[in-house]
Amino acid sequence: MAYTTVLIDNDHTLVDSDTSELEAFLLAMRNQGIGDPMPHYDAYREINLDLWRRAERGVIRPGDVRELRFELLLEELGMAGDVTQMADDFVYGFATFGDLYGGVREVLEQLSERVTLAMVSNGLSEVQRPRIARLGVEHFFDAIVISSEVGTTKPGTKIFDIVFEQLGNPSKETAVMVGDSLSSDIRGGANYGIATCWYNPNRKMAGPDVRITHEIRKLEELLDLIA
């Protein structure tokens, strides 16, 4: 099946968000006087991932994650700190650090010339917008939909309604959702009734209940799926 509409995730699909997140975490913690933050990174990641799962289920809003992750972290560590400042520092660092994965810019250039291309991100606008501008990729996309701006997240269908409307309501049969996350990208695309493409460079195992149309190890392989 050739596709003419490609929806694509940002974090961990286009951008090396592991580097961004670690550097942002270190900045936020060190600015609170915590000289060696690394022993606390796993605790932060567990809290952050749990909060984003709750946001995916609609239990909390995407914007709630901004400060709540640090509030819960300090509570778990028995430490005091300025949660608002930590959140501000983290957002700044997450937008400022990290780069596109190798070869991504070339893939986006080819995709933008051949298909209708949209970014669909579960994230905070104040992170995603400056990062997109810094990396100079905005012009590749016909639409950019960020969960905190529209108040809804993948894997829900409403965020897909929004991006499809912005793209002029293309046929679902010609659309594919590409991303690294089984719980948001792949489940979201399947929930909406469009094809999915799991970007899985680390060869993770998927559960039997996840409907995956295509699986790729390198983003360049996506070019073989499109018209």
N, C-alpha and C positions, 0 to 999 in steps of 0.2 A: 504494500500500500504506500503510495506517495502522498506526502502531506504538504499542504500549502499554508497552514497556520501552525506556528510553533510557539507554545508557551513554555517559558523556561524559568527555573528558580535562580536565585542569585547566590546566597551563602552556601559554601561547600560544593557548588556546582560550577559557578563562574569564578568566584573569589575564594582565595585561601583564607577562610574565616577562622581556621585554627590559629594561625599566626596573629590575625587581628584580635581575636578574643583574648589570647594569652597576654599580648602586649597591653591591651586595654585593662585587663584585670591587674596586672603588675602596677600600672600607673595609678589606678584607683586606690589600691591598697597602700602603696608606698607614700602617696600623698596624705594618708591617714597616719603616717609614722610607723607602719608595719614594714620593717626592714627586710624580712625574708617571707614574702607572701606565698612562695611555691608550695609549702606543706598544706596550704588551705585551698589550693586550686581544685582538687578533686571534689571537695565539699561544695565549692561554688558551682562547679559544672553540674553536679547532681541536682542541686537546687534549681539552677537555671533551666536545665532540661525538663524537670518536672513542671515548672511554671509554664514553659512553652507548650508542653503537652496539655496542660489545663486550658491554655488559650486556644489550642486547636479544637478542644472539645466545647469551647464556648463558656467554660466555667468562669474565666476571668477575661478581661479585655487585654489585647496586646500591649497597650500602654501601661497596664498595671505592673508588667514585668520590670519596668525600668528601675524602680526603687525597691520593689518588694524582694527581689533576689538578694540585695545587699542587707536589707532589714533582717531577712531570715538567716543569712550567713552570719552576721554579727551576733544574732541571738544564739545560733548553734555554737559559735566559737566562744561565747561569753565575753565578747569584746564590746567596747564603746566606739562610736564613730559617727560622723556626719553622713547619713545615708544619702541625702540630696546631693552633697558634694561628690560622694563616691559615684553616684549615678551619672552626674555631669561629666566627671573625669572619664568614666568608662565609655560613655557615648562618644566623647571626643576621641578617645583612643581607638575605639572600634571603627570610627569613620576614617581615621588618619593612617592607621597601620594596615599592612597587608596589601597584596597585589592580586591581579588576575592569575589564574593558573596558566602555565605555559601553553601557548597555542590557542587560547580562548579568543583573543582579539581577532585572529585570522578566521576562526570559525564563525564568529559574529559577523564579520565583514561578508563572508560568503552567504550566510543565512539571510542577512538583511537584503541582499541583492536578489534572492531567489524566493523568499516566502514572506508572509506577514508575520512579524516577530514581536512578541510581548514578554516582558518580565513580570512575573507574579511572585511576590516575596512576602513571607511571614516575617515581618521585622518592623523596626521603628523608623519613621520617616526621618528623624534627625540623625540617624546613622546612615540609612540607605541613600538619601538624596545627596549629601556631601560626598559620600564615597563614589557614587555614580558619576558625579561631576569631576571628582579628582582623577578617576580612572579614564574619563573621557569616552564613555560608552553610550551615553544617552541617545545619540543620533542613530544608533543601530535599531532602536525599538520604535514600533508604531504605537505602543502603549506601555506604561509602567504603572503597575498597581501594587501598592504597599499596604499591608493589612492594617497598620495603625492609622492610616489615612482614611480608609473606608470602613473601619470598625468591624471587620469580619476576616476570618482566616481560612486557609486551606486546613483540613480537607472539606470544609463546608462548600456548598454549591453556590452560595451568594457571591463570593469573590469571583467565581468563574462567570456568573451572570454579568458582573460589572465589567470584566475585561472583554467578554464577548461583545457587550454593547459598545464599548469603546472602539472595537475593531470592526464594527458594522455588522455584527451577528453572522459570522461565517458559519458554514455547515460544520456540524460536529464531526461528521464523517471524514473531514479533511484536516482535523486538528489533532495535535499530540501534546501532552504535558511531559516535560523533561525535568528531572530533578534527582537529587541524591536521597531524599527522605521518603521512605516507604509510608510513613504515617501521615504525612501532609501532601507531598507532591503526587505520589503514585495513588494513594487511596483517594485523594482529592480528584484527580483526573478520572479515575474509575467511577467515583460517585457521580461525576458530571456526565458520564457516558461518552467520554472521548478516549482515544488511545493514550497509552502511557509509555514512557521510555525511562527506565531506571538507570541513572548514571552511577555505576558501582565499581569504581577503580580498585577498591580494596577487596573485591570478591566476597562480599558478605553473603550470608544465606538469608533467603526470604522465607517467611512463613507460608503455609499452604493457602491461607485465606486472602492473600494479596494478589490482585489481578494485574499482572505485568504483561504488557503487549510486546515490548522490546527491552533488551538489556544491553548496555554498552560499557566498555571499560575505559574508553577514551572519548572525549567529546567530539573529536574529529569523525568518529563513526556515525555521528548523527547525520552527517551530510549525505550518507548513503540511503537514508530513509526518506529524504524529501524529494520533491519534484525537481 
